[in-house]
């Protein structure tokens, strides 16, 4: 079976400090004179704020101040923006989203006031005494209620509680194909609301310099330049050069930490107000209630097939729950992002997708690992399984008949697939699953009173994220080479991989390099981490910057060697002339360092920055197979086996790639089998407000993963790589749900919604009986 060649893994450079307790996370440090914040959060899902009584809190020991949204607004702070650009049918409606609620609250957990005190304990004690008097307003707990006739409006400027309408594709061609089709299969599919829940909660420390009037914000972030752009001008009305945002080590993000939060605004404002550093660390309940959620998309989908099973058309109507406000990137998942992967790895001549964003009295929704691509792939993979079951096709043969196997392939909604090993991945995964012997395994399980199922799902990821990036190569006076990149690690191992690639390209020891990231003063611009973009966008741009730097160094090396530039070769960190005279790159850099900075670029000596724009997508793909066993007495699902055969182009570091894939698969399995944010529909209270109620998968829930990398390198970037960061949670939900449905199929059940909890499965079995 073909596998992509990979370099021997370099031990992660980050691991020594992590394993010896020297990692530095936002809440690890302390600053002299710092204060602490505790937020008072709404315990009503929708209500007018009649009064905030903080008199007791203000008089408590250690309390420096208690402030509300009105205080921030009077001081000139504006609302937080939504920066998504999408070809919606009308302009996206972006209601004012203040850091602290103004006049009314619109979801449980919305920040209403902040208490600033000398210690975290003092702030918490004082916050407990703040009394907020509300006048209840009609509740809109979910999308169905929001779109009901005569539904109460959450925002007057949003008729029908609608934030946007979006459509893409050829509606007429789809209607015609549906009318002529031998088979049309339809499903209602729920990608339920979930929490990203990274291991490290949100945290921030804000500081203000009274002399320079500059702000500094240390935070748990993964897209700092983007957060800065939303924060400086729109909220504070100040130029971005008045702010420095930086992150040290970041303990997971999964999209959540790409966005501007009201807490970031509040700690900076409080730092300016008090002229002291101000620190905040979220608790578990605050993360589940007050951070953005993911997914929350319900789709009505139809697939048209001819009599032989050839796909003719796909029609998808998506309803995206936006929550009470639009987060920074909220509308993107069910518009731009979903359209790039709609239809998956299959030839479908006509596709039409529509989506609409709807406001509800719930926490805002934004990107979560995959953001739109999991939703799109779930649609087609569940439809194919339903078509096979309802129309008498074999699910593998149906996929094989329609899978893209010639390139380039233009998809119906505009994405152009440049390469891929989609058919080979399918064949290899099915072979590893030993499908011919599955009936025997099912029969053995039946003797034990269990239901066994095998689920197959292919996936297409369209990875790119923001289509531009910048990397700088800088030489320091002490002989180090800095790699300053606008992509930002939140646990993936960028420091290791970027360093190794640079060391290989320049023939210098790894210890020569310093990796610089996540600091808006140390990196000129950048587009963070998201969209599985760091290798093809960040490292790919780094390779271009290294090559541009070498071209800049060549004529200077020639002068130092008194040779012609054309006769020089570069290897092992040295320029060599034809007669074997040589000079090291670091010596060339030292000679160039005295040169004046370029007035055009600000670069000095051999320092080189490359800004790369309009970068193509890469299209990772693969096939995953899940085998499950269900206890019909309890509805419990045991995941017995999980196989993945995936194409990520050239594999630079197998260990890190496999780690990223495993993490994504676990999150996808969690969504398939249990994760769900639940609100009480009558009160808007959060039912899953702690880890006692919000399911996260544990190691005992998982088998040993069987992973094969079968690479088809792309020419879309200098490294030939394709993004892996989101793939696992794209493929896992349909693979697992297809397996669950296969197990239930002998009972006449051909569809079940996520999450496939024991209760849901037990009820489906009881209804079938």
N, C-alpha and C positions, 0 to 999 in steps of 0.2 A: 504494500500500500504506500503511495507516495507521501513523503513528509517533507516539509520545508527545512532546508539546512539552517542550523542556528549556531551562533557562536557560543562557546563554552561560557556559562554564566559567571559574571563577576560578582563576588559577594557584595551584597547591597552596602553601599557606602554609608547609608543612613542607619544601618542596623546596630553598629557599635554604640552609638549614642542612645538609641532606643532601648537596647538590651541592658545598658548599664545605667539607666535612669537619667541620662543627660539630654534626652529630648526636651524641647522647649515649646510648650503649648501656651496659648494665650493666658490661661489662668495660673500658669506656673510662676510668673514673675510678680514682683511687688515694687511699687514706686513710693518714694518718701511722700507722706502726706496724702496718700490717695483716699478717696471716698468710695462708698459702695452704693449700688442702686438696687432697689426692689420695686418691681412694677405692680401696681394695683390693676387687676384685670377684670373685665366684665364678667359677672356671673349671670347676666341676662343675654340672650341671643339677639334681641332686638328691642331697643327701648330708648326713649328720650332721657337725657341726663338732666334731672331737675336740680340736683345739688350734690356737690362733693364736699363733705365735712371732714377736714383734716386737722381741726384744731387740736385734738388730743395728740395726734402724731407729731405735730410741730413742737409740742412742749416736751416730748419724750427725750430722755438722755441720749446724746450722741447724734440727734437728728439735725441736719444742716438745712434741709428744706424739703418741701413737698410742692410739686408743680403739676400742672394739668395741660391739656391740649390748648386751652385758651391762653395760657401763659406763653407757650411756644409760638402760637399764631400772632399774639400781640407783639412778640419780639421779631416778627418778620419772617418766620420760617414758613415755607410753602409746602404743599403736599408732595408726596413721593410719586415719581412718574412711572408710566408703563411705556417702555421703549420699543415695543414690537412694531415692525412694519410688515403688513400683510395686505394682499390684494383683496380686501374685504369689499362687500357690495356697497356699504356705506362706511364712513370713518368709524373706527373703533371708539366706543364710548368709554372714556376714562374718568370716572368720578374722583373727586378729591380724596386722597388717602393720606391722612395726617399721621405723624409719628405717634401721637396720643389722640384718642378719640375726641372729636369736637361735636358738641351738641347731642349726638346720639351714638349708641353702640350698635354694631350690626352683626357681631358673631361672638359666641362665648370664647373668652380668653383674649379679646381685644384689649390692648393696653389703654388704660383710662387715666392713670396718674403715676408719677414716679416719686418714690421716697429716697432721698439721698442722705446717707448717714456715715458716721465714722467707722462703722463695722458692718459686715453683712448681717450679723445677728440683730444689731440695732435697727437696721433698715427693715428687716423682715418683721420684727416685733411691731414697729411703727406702722408698717403697711397693713397689718392685721386690724388696726384700729380705724383706718380710713373708711368712712361710710359713704356710699354712693346711693342716692335716691333716684330710682328710675320710674318712668311711666311706660308700662308695657305697650309695645306696638305689635301689630299682627305679624305672625311668624311665617317665613317662607323657608321651610326646612330642607327642601330638595328641588330638583329640576321639575318634577311633575307638578309640584305646588306652584313653582315660579311661572310655569307656562299655562297654568289653568286659566280659564276665562274669569275675568274680574279678579285676578290675583292681586293682592296688595303689592305696591311698588316699593322696592328697596331704595331705588333712586328715581326721582321724578324725571330726570333726563334720559332714563332708559325705559321706554315703553315696552310692555311685555317682559320686563326684567331682562332684556336682551342686550348684551354687550357688543355683539357683532354677528354678521352673517358672512359666510365664505363659501365659494364653490370653485371647483376646478374640474376640467374634463369636458367631454362631448356628451351632453345629456341626450341629444337627439339620436346619436348613434347607439347609445345604451338602450334607449327605449325601443328602437327598431330591432336590436339584437334580442332583447327580452321577448318581444312579440313573436319572433320566429324561432325561438329556442325550443328544443325538444324537452329540456329540463330547466326549471328555475328553482333554485334552493334558497330559502331565506332563514335568517336567524336574528334574534335579538341578543346582543352581546354586551356584557357589562365589564368594563375595566374599572374596578371599584376604587374608591378613594383610599389611599395608603399614606403612610408616613415614611419619609426617607430614613429618619432616625439614625444618623451617623453616631459612631461610638463617642466622639467628642461633641458635646452640645455647643450651641452658639455661645460665644463669649466675646467681650470687647473691653478695651481700655481706651478712653478718650482723654486727650490732653490739649491744653491751649496755652500758647506763649503770648503773654500780654504785650511784650515788647514788639514782636514781629507780627502779631495778630494771626499767627499760623496755627492750624489744627493738626494733631496727629491722632490717628486711630489704628491701634493694633486690634486685629479681629481674626476670627476663624473664617477665612474667605478663600474662594477659589477662582475669583474673577475680579481682581481688585481695581483695575483700570475702569471696568464697566461700572462697578459700584461707585467709584469716584465720580464718574460722569453724571450719574443719577443724583449724587449727593450734593456736589458743590454748587452748580448753577441752579438747578431746579428747586432745591430745598433751601439752601443757605443764601442763594443769590450772590455767590462769590466765585472768582476764577479758580480753576483747579490747582493752580500753583500755590494756593494758600493751604493746601491739604497734603498730608502724607498719609497714605494707607499702607500698612504692611502686615504680613502674617509670617509666623515662624513655622513650626511644624503644625500640620493640620490633620486631625484625626478623622478623616472621612468627610465626604461632602455629598456625592451622588446627585448633584444639581442644586441641592438646597442652599449651599453656601455661595452661590453665584449672585445672590440678589440683595438689594438694599432692604433692610428691615428698619422699622421705626425705632428699635432699640439702639441701632447705630447712631441715628440722628439724636436721640435723647441723651446718650452719654456724652456726645460732643457738645451739645447745647449746655448740659450741666457742667461740663468742664470749663466752658467759657463763663458761665454764670458764677461758679464758685472759685474760679482761678486755681483749681486743684485737679489732679488726675481723678477720673471717675471710672470705676470698674463694675462690670456686670457679668454674671455667669448664669445661664439658664438652668432650671431644674427640669426633671423628666416631664412633669405635668405641663410645664410651659412649652416644651418642644412639641408635645403631642397636641396641645390646644392652640398655641400661638405662633408656631412656625408654619410655613406653607406646606400644603399637602401635595401629593402627586396623583396622576391619572385622573380619575373621576370623569370618565368618558363612557357614554352609552351609545352603541351603534346599532342601527337597523341596516342589515346588509343582505344583498341578493346576488347570486352568482348564476349566470346563464351558461348552459352547456348544450352542445349538439348531441345527437343520438350516440355518437362514439365516445363522448366524454371530453371533446375539445372545448376549452373555455372560449366563450364568445364575448361576455361583458360582465362587468362588476359595477354594482351600484351601492354606494355607502352613504348613509345619513348619520352624522355624528353630532351628539349633543354634549357639550363640555361644560361641566359645572365650574364656574370661575370663583365661587365663593362670594364674599361680600364686596371685595375690592379686586382690581386687577393688579396682580403682582408684576414685577418688572418685565418678566417674559411670559406671563400667563397665557395669552392667546396663541402663542407660537406652536404648542404641541399639536393641537387639533387642526392647524391650518398648514403652515409652511412645512413643518417637520413631517407630519403624517403623509402629506402628498408625495414626498420623495420616496417612500417605501410602500405606498399603497399597491396592492397586487402582488407583493412579495417577489419571488424568484421565477414567476410564471409569465408565459406569453398570454396576455389578455388584450385583444385589439382595442376594446373600448372600455374606458373607466370614467365614471362620474362620481365625485365625492362632494358632499356638502357638509358644512359644519356650522354650528351656531354656539356662541358662548352665552351662558345664562348666569345671572346673579342669584345667589341664595344667601341665607343667613348662616353661613358657615365660614371657616377659615379660608383665606385665599389659596388658590391652586396654582402651581407653577411646575417647571420642569423637574422630573425625577428620572433617573437613569434610563436613557433611551428616548424619553419625551416625544411621543407621537409615533415612533417606530414600533414599540411594543404593541400599541393599539392597532396599527395598520396590519402588522403581521398576524396578530391574533384573529383579526377579521378573516383573512384569506385562509389561514390554516384550519380554523374551525369550520368554515364553509366547505372546504374540500372534504374534510372528514364527514360532514353531514351529507354532502352530495354522494359520496361513496356509499354511505349507509342507506340513504333513501332511494338511490337510483340504481343500485346493484353493481357499482364499480368497486374494484379493489383500490384501497387508498394509496398504495404505493404506485400501482400502474397509472392511476389518475394523475399523480404528481409527475411521474416519469413522462407521460404523454405531453404534458404542458410546460415542462420546465425549460427555461432559457438555456440554450446550449450553443448559440452562435453569437459572435461579438464583432463589433459593437452592437448593442441592442438598445433601440430607443423605446422606453416605456411610454405608455399612453398618456401619463401626466407630465412627461417632459424629462424625467431623469434618463441619462444615457449610460447604460452599463458598459464599462470598457473591457472588463474581463471577469472571469469567475469560474469556479469549478462546481457549479451547482449540482449537475447531474452526477458527477463522480462522488460528491459528498453524500448524496442520497443513497447511491448504490453501496458505498462502503459502510455507512451507518446501518443500513438494513442487514448487510451481511454480518456485521459484528453482533447485531441483536439476535442472530440465529432465529429468524422469523419462522422458517419451516417447522421448527421444533416447538413453537409457542403453544400450539393446540395441546400438545402433551403436557406442558407446564400448567396450562389452564385446567386440564382434567385433573391433575394431581391436586391443585388448589381446591377444586370443587369437592373432592373427596373429604377435604378438611373443612368444608362449609364456607370457603372463601371465594371471592370473585376476583379473577385475575384479568388485567388489561394491559395492552401494548399500545403506546401512543407515539406517533411519528409527526414531526414538524420540521419543515425547512424554514430558513429565515433569510431575510435580506436586511442588512443595516446600510444606511446611507450616512456615512460618517464624514464630518467636516467641521461642524460648529461654525463659528464666525469664519468667513472666507478670507481672512487676512491675518498676518502675524509678523512680528519683528523679532529678530535676534541680533544681539551685538557681541562681537568678539573684541575683548579689551585686554591690553597688556599692561601689567602693573609694574611699578618701580622695583618691587622685590622679586620679579621674575616669574610671577604667576600669570596664567591666562584665565580671564574671566569669561564665562558664558552667561550672558544676561538674556533671559528669555521671557516673553510675555505669557507663555503658558505656565500654569501653576500646579504643582503637585499637591494632592491632599491624601497621599498615601501610596501612590502608584510606583514610586521608585525612579522618578525623573532624574534625580541627582546621579544615580548610578548609570543609567542608560545614556543620558546626554554626555556624561563624562567619558564613558567608554567609547562612544562613537567619535567624539572629538579626539581622544587619544589615538584611536586607530587611524583616523584621517591624517593627523599631523605627526604621528610617530613619536609622541611624547609620553612620558609616564603619567598615569592617572592622577598622581599627586600634584602634578603641575597645575591642574585646573581648579577653579572655584566656580561653583554653580550659584548663580544669582537669580532669584525669582521673587515674586510676591512682594514687591516693594515699588510703589509708584514713583519714588524719587530715584531709585537705582535702576529702573527700567523705564525707557522713554515712553513706551506704549505697549499694550498687550491685550489679549483677548481671552485670557484665563483658560480654565479647563472646562470642557463641556462638549458633547458631540463626539466623544472618542477621538479627539483631535490632536493630542499632544505629540504623537510620533510623526504623523504625516505633515502636520502644520508646524509644530515647534521644532522637532529634530530635523525635519526636511528643510526648513528655513535655515537652521544652524549649518547644515552642510553647504548650502548656497553661500552663507556668510563666510565660512571657512575658505571656500574656493575663491571668493572675491578678495579676501584678505591675502591669500597666497599670490594672487595676480598683482595685488598692490605691492607685495614684498619683493617680487621677482626683480624688478629693475633696480631696487636699492641693493639687493643681494649681489646683483651683477656688478654694480659700481664698487662694492666692497671687495669683490673678487677680481675686479678689473677684467671682466669677461662680458660677453654678449648675453643678454637676457635669454635669447632663444636657445642657447646651448646649455642652460642650466637644467638640471633635474632636481626634483624634490623627493626625498624619502628619508625615513628615520629621523625626522625633525631637522634636516639639514638641506640646504641648497648646495649642489655640487657642480663644479665646472667640468669640462671635458678632460682636463688634466688632473682630476681628482682633488683639486683645491676645493675646500668647502667652508661654509659658515653656517652656524646654527640659526634657526628661526628666532630664538630668543635673543641672540646677539643682533640680528637684523632689527628686531623690535626695539632693542635698547638704543641702537644707532638712530632709529626713526623717532624716538620719543621726544627729542628736542625740537621737532618740527612744530610750527604753530598750528593750532587747531584750524580746521577748515571752516571758513565763515558760512559755507553752505550747509554743512552737515554737523558741525561741532565735533567731528572726529579728529583725533590727534594721532600722529605717527601711523602705525599699522592698525589702529582701532578701526573696526569696520562694522557697520550696521546694514542689514538687509531687511527691507520691508516688502513682504510678499502679498500680493492681492489676487483676487479672483481665482483662488486655488480650486481645482476640481474636487468633487466628492470622491471618496473611495467607497467600494461596495463589498464589505466583508459578507460572507455567506456561509451557510453550513446546514447540517441536518442533525437534529437531536432526537433521541429515542428514550422514552421513559417506560418502565415496566412497574406496575403497581399491583398491590393486593388489597382488597377491601374486605373488612369484616362486616357482613350485612347486619349483624346484631347491634353494632355500635356506630356504623358508618365511618369508622376510622380507616384512613388510607396509609398503607405502608409503601414507601417508595423503595423498591427492591433494587432497581438498576437504573443508571442514567449514563447514556452514551452520547458523545459529541464528536462529530467529524467536521472540522471548520477550516475555512480558508481566510487567513489574515495576511495574505501576501508573504513577504519575507519576514521571518521570525528573527528579531534581533536578540531577544533574550527569552528563551522558552520558559524559564522559571517564573519570570514576572508576567509573561503573557498568560500562562496557565493560572496564575494567581488571580489576575483580573477576570479571566473567564469563570473560574470557580466562584468568585464573589458575586458576579452577575447572576450566575445560575442559582445560587442560594436565594438571592432576592426574588428572582422569578418564581422559584418553587414556593417561597413564602407567600407571594401574592396568589399563586394558584390554590394553595391549600389552607390559608388561614388569615393572612394579613388583611385588615379592613378597619378604616376609621368609621365609627358608627355614632350618629347623633340621635337622640330621642326626638322623634318627629313632633311630639306634642309640646316640648319645652325648649328644644334646641340644645339641651345639655349634652355634653360629650360623654358617651357611654364608655368609650375605650380611652380613658384618660390616664391610664397607668399601664405598666407592663404586666399587671395582674389581669388586664382585660385585652390589651393589644398583643396579638400573637406575633412572635418572632421565631423563625425556625432555629432549632438547636442541632448540635452535631448528631444526636441520637435519631433525628428525623431524616438523616441523609445517608445515602450509600457512598461508597468510594466511587468517585467520578472516573469514567473511562474516556480519555480525551485523545484525539488524534488531530494533528495539524497537517493539512494537505494544502500547501500554499500555491497560489497563482499570483506572482508578483505583479503589481500594477505599475504603469508608467506615469501615473498621476503625480508622483513625487519622487525626489532623488533616491529615496531609500527603498522604494517598491513596497512599502508597508501599507496595511489597511488597519483601521482602528478596531481594537478589541474591547474597549472599556464597557460598552453597552450591550454587547452581543448576547451574553448569557441570560440577561433578564428579558431579552426580546424572544429568545427561542424557548425558554423553559415553560412559560405559562401555557402555550398551546400544546406542547409536548405532553405535559402532565395532565391537562384537562382532557386531551384526546385519549390518554391512557385510562383516565377515570371513566369516561363515557364508554370506552370499549369494554371495561370491566362490567359496567351496568347494562350494556346492550342486551344480554340474554333476558333481562327483565323488561325489555321494550323501552328503555330510556335512551334517547339519542341526543340529549342536550342537558347540560347543567351549567349554571352560572358560577363564576368565581366569586368568592373563594369557596372551594369544595370542602367545606367544613364537615366534620362528622354529623352535626345536626342536619345540615342541608342534604347530605347524602342519605341519612337515615329517613328523613321525611320523603325524599324522592322514592326510596325503596318502598316505604309504607304506602305511598300513593299508588305506585305501580302494582302493588299486590291487591 
